[in-house]
Every structure is written in structure tokens, then in C-alpha cells.
Amino acid sequence: MRSRHIAVVGGGPGGLTLARVLHRHGHPVTVLERDPAPDARPPGGTLDLQEGLGQRALDRAGLLPEFRSLSRPEGQAMRILDTDGTVLRDWRPRPEDRANPEIDRGHLRDLLLGPCGGHPLDVRWGRKVTRVVPGTRDGVVVHFADGRQGTYDLVVGADGAWSRVRAAVSPVTPHYTGVTFVETSLDDIDTRHPGLARLVGDGSLAVYGVNRALVAQRNSGGHVKVYAQFRAPLDQQASVDRSDIDAVRSDLLALFDGWTAPALDLLRHGTAFLHRPLYVLPVSHTWTHVPGVTLLGDAAHLMPPLGAGANLAMLEGAELAESITTASGPGELDEAVRAFEERMWARAGRWATITTAGLERLVGPDPAEAVALFDEVQQS
Ligand SMILES: Cc1cc2nc3c(=O)[nH]c(=O)nc-3n(C[C@H](O)[C@H](O)[C@H](O)COP(=O)(O)OP(=O)(O)OC[C@H]3O[C@@H](n4cnc5c(N)ncnc54)[C@H](O)[C@@H]3O)c2cc1C
């Protein structure tokens, strides 16, 4: 059978893992990414990659040894405080514990884009996809924002929460969870704010209150990301002037008024503030199979950010790639994609249920539930 022309829309963790595993098997693939260059925007915070999910995917991509040297097992550490500053939990991993090491998103992206067998991955930067039309005589037509178009045998939408590919298979769009994260960061924390650096430690610090939480996560190079998490209606946020950093900061300080001083210092010293209202797709989002188009990762099953999304996207990328490479006869590619979808829906549905319940407990009316959830995860 001739090699099928496969386009992956989106060069995030899911799309790049798919492309990387296909490439490893010698299968041609093109990644269409809207960003003009890999470093066009800040890559974001840190990701924990689980042994049975993201790390399994990296193993299939032949990248596990490199991941082990780049990742931070000590980043699994977790300290939990109550709003008065009392330490409720102070958990540190054993040195050999590799269950969920952390990696900076930028390092993961560079790893997936790195050298592979002499030929670089075919990533087309600056290709913003606007629409995908399946079922034409020549295949699936992909339309780009600059007016160009391309035709492929299979188009995989790995283009995240606001996927443009999704509309080709499903009319469903994400809805707001009622929870917003406001992200800020501190640089050179060890030299500039040594007291806060000690409190955050090697991993994460979480402070839970009623319907709100503050979470700080250490990234590499003394960079710390802080997430102020709270329940708020969407329309309330429309009125916030986000260009006024001092106003955003004082709104947040008022929201967390009375909390232990170091927690508030994380907000006081934060440099810029980024609003992230959390959207999700319905817990069991499925669709009627459309030949020539599929989705993976957030495009297929956007869920609360509780340590599963990138892991699932990557494992799906690896599994889809392996299914594609083993499909040999006419019609087999479509069957392989159909089987992949069934498997993805079943697993993602389980994780969406877990993470949806988790968000209710972590940013909910009873802070003791957040601590109980941490204990349950530790014991599982
Ligand atoms: C604060 C926070 C912390 C998180 N922590 C974790 C964690 O520790 N572990 C974990 O597993 N998950 C975590 N997640 C979830 C994780 O970030 C996502 O689930 C994951 O990034 C999804 O990967 P993806 O490849 O499906 O999509 P994305 O990472 O969203 O990548 C999509 C790509 O598609 C591109 N794109 C978008 N639209 C177009 C278009 N129209 N045309 C072309 N390209 C396009 C984008 O530029 C991007 O490169 C966290 C999320 C948040 C918000």
C-alpha cells in the first residue's frame, strides 16, 4: 500500500508525539502548527508525566532515556498548608521514585522536536488551520488562515481546547467549569525570595481555602509558576481590566485576604498575570466516526488540568501512530482509526470523570476535601 499522506494539526505534546512515533517507524507525516516558530511564545509551566501514560508514550518514541535526564523527580514533592500557614502535609519522593517526574513544557517540546534518525520532523510553522473538509474526491481538504489549502488522506486534530478540526466530526464546544486560574510567575526565586523558595521547596506548594486555592510550582532555573484558583462567574471576569497589572494584583490580594503572609507574597511578587478560565468538553465526548479525520488530546476530551491532559494526549499520539503503521491494506487505515477512537474515548472518559470530581474537591467549599484527595492519590 502507498504511504498515506497524514497531516497532524497542532504541534503540542499530543501532535508531536504522534508525529515522532510515525517518523520513528519511517512513516511520512506533516505537522501543521499555527505558531510561527517553536519559541514564538512562552512555553508555559511544568508537566508531570506519569509512568503508565506520558512516559509510556516517550518510550514508544524512543525518548525515555533523554526524558530521564531532563526531568525532575524531586519536583514530585508536595507541601500543603492551611490558610493560617499550618503545614498539613509535607511529602517528598524517594530518590528512586520515577512515578510522576516533572518536566518544563519547553524542554518536552525541544525533546520531541529534537534530532531523529538524521531527518528532522516535517513541522510547518505559521500554518493556522481554519477549517477541515472531509469526504472530497481527493481526500480531506485543510484550509489555512492565509488562504492556502492542502489535501491529505488523514487529518488528525491535535489542536487543543479550541480545535478547528473538531467541527469536522462534532458540533460540541467547550463550556466553562465555574473555576478560573490566574497564573503569575516569579523568576530567580532562590536569590530574590529565598524564604518563598524554601517554602515552595523542590516541587509544589498548595494552600487550600473555601472555594479557592493557591498553588505554586517550581520549574527549572529558579522559575516558579503560581496559580490563584477560585470560583467566579464568567461575566464577572469580563469587567476585569487585565492590562492594569496593579489592579489585577490588588483584586487577587483582596480575594485571598487574611491568608498566611507567604501565600500572599507569592501574589505580591508575581510579575504578570494571565487569566485562564477553565473550560471542559462533556465528560464522555464521542462522535460518529468520519473517515479521514480524527482528534486526540484536548481537542477530543478537554478536562480540568489535574495532571492527565498532556499524558493522555501523548499516549494517544503514540498509540494512533502505531495503529497507522500496522494498517496495511485498503480500508485498514480507517479501521485502525476507528479502533483508536473507541479506545481513546473509554480511557479519556474515565479520566474526565476523575478530574471533574477532583476539581470540585480542590476548589470547593470544604478545604479538608483537597487534603483528603491528596491522601487518596498517595495511597492508590
Ligand atoms: C495550568 C495547567 C497545568 C497543567 N498541568 C498538567 C500536568 O501536569 N500534566 C498533564 O498531563 N497535563 C497538564 N495540563 C493539561 C495539558 O496542558 C493539556 O492537556 C495538554 O497540553 C494537551 O495537549 P494537546 O497536544 O492536546 O494540546 P495543546 O498542548 O493545546 O497543543 C495544541 C497545539 O495546537 C496548536 N494549534 C491550535 N490551534 C491551531 C490551529 N487552528 N492551526 C494549527 N495549529 C493550532 C497550538 O499552537 C498548540 O501548539 C495542564 C494544563 C494547565 C492549564
The ligand as a Gaussian input file, in Angstrom:
#p B3LYP/6-31G(d) Opt

LIG

0 1
 C       -2.147000      25.236000      34.429000
 C       -2.145000      23.912000      33.735000
 C       -1.358000      22.867000      34.238000
 C       -1.373000      21.611000      33.618000
 N       -0.596000      20.612000      34.128000
 C       -0.618000      19.390000      33.529000
 C        0.223000      18.316000      34.012000
 O        0.988000      18.467000      34.973000
 N        0.140000      17.118000      33.380000
 C       -0.683000      16.914000      32.312000
 O       -0.744000      15.795000      31.789000
 N       -1.454000      17.919000      31.814000
 C       -1.446000      19.146000      32.391000
 N       -2.210000      20.153000      31.889000
 C       -3.044000      19.896000      30.704000
 C       -2.208000      19.979000      29.448000
 O       -1.592000      21.239000      29.350000
 C       -3.054000      19.750000      28.194000
 O       -3.966000      18.718000      28.402000
 C       -2.115000      19.394000      27.033000
 O       -1.282000      20.487000      26.714000
 C       -2.931000      18.979000      25.805000
 O       -2.043000      18.664000      24.766000
 P       -2.506000      18.754000      23.253000
 O       -1.320000      18.343000      22.445000
 O       -3.781000      18.003000      23.086000
 O       -2.894000      20.278000      23.003000
 P       -2.080000      21.630000      23.231000
 O       -0.985000      21.454000      24.216000
 O       -3.099000      22.676000      23.494000
 O       -1.401000      21.893000      21.824000
 C       -2.180000      22.310000      20.735000
 C       -1.265000      22.850000      19.647000
 O       -2.059000      23.155000      18.513000
 C       -1.731000      24.436000      18.025000
 N       -2.926000      24.978000      17.377000
 C       -4.065000      25.408000      17.969000
 N       -4.962000      25.819000      17.056000
 C       -4.372000      25.625000      15.843000
 C       -4.800000      25.854000      14.512000
 N       -6.015000      26.382000      14.260000
 N       -3.976000      25.532000      13.492000
 C       -2.733000      24.994000      13.751000
 N       -2.274000      24.777000      14.995000
 C       -3.084000      25.077000      16.045000
 C       -1.305000      25.223000      19.261000
 O       -0.497000      26.332000      18.939000
 C       -0.557000      24.141000      20.043000
 O        0.796000      24.077000      19.666000
 C       -2.194000      21.403000      32.485000
 C       -2.954000      22.474000      31.965000
 C       -2.928000      23.706000      32.585000
 C       -3.778000      24.841000      32.014000

